[in-house]
Amino acid sequence: MNKNRRKQLEELCNEMTNQLEGLRALLDEEQEYYDNMPESLQSSERGDQSQEYISTMESALDDIESALGTLEEVYAS
């Protein structure tokens, strides 16, 4: 990979890292929403749906962080 493409990849990774912060913030908000629900709502369909969103966002974060780590290895080498 030439220097120019390596720099472009680094910039894209930096942008993705910034986007991850936004996703983490949304995840934190959803978790707080769930945690502040009364227990009766936590065990309802609404609570189940919130837990599903949380789980999906956590999984997406893990996948994106893994991909970013791999891409960072490319431009760092």
N, C-alpha and C positions, 0 to 999 in steps of 0.2 A: 504494500500500500504506500502510495507516495505521500509526501508531507502535507499536501493540500487536502487530500481525502481524509487523512488521519485527523487533521484539524477540524474538518467538517464533522466527522464522527464525534469528536470530543465535544463540539458545540451542541450537537443533537443530544448527546448524553446529558449534558448540563441542562438543556431544556426539559428533557424527560425527568430529571431529578427534581426540577422545580414543579413539574406537574404532579409528581409523586407527593409532594408536600400538600398540594390541594386535595388529593385523594385521601391522604392521612387525616386531614382536617375534617373532611366529610365523614370518614369512618368514625372519628372521635365524636362528632355531633350525633351520629346515629346511635353510637354506643351510649352516649349520655341520655339521649331520648329514651332508649330502651330502659336504662337503669333507673330513670325517674318515673317510669310508668308504674301505676299501682300493680300489685301482684296479680290482681284479677285480669288486667289487660295484658300483662306479660305472658300469661298462659292462654290468651285468646289468639284468634287468627291474626290480629294486628301485631301482637307480640311475636308470634311465629314468623310473620313476614319480616319484621324488623331484624330478627335473629338471622334470617336467611340473607338479607341484604348485608349484614355485618360479616357473615361468613364469606359471602361472595367477594366483598371488597378486600377482606384479609387475604383470600386466595389470590386475587388479582395483584395485590401489592407484592406478595411473595414472588409471583411469576415475573412481574415487571422488575423487581429488584434483582432477581436472578439473571434476567436478560441484560440488564444494565451492567451487572458485574462482568458478564461475558464480553460485552462490547467494550467495556473499559480496558479489559485485558488486551483487546485488539489494538487500540490506539496507544496503549502504554508500552507495548512491546516494540 
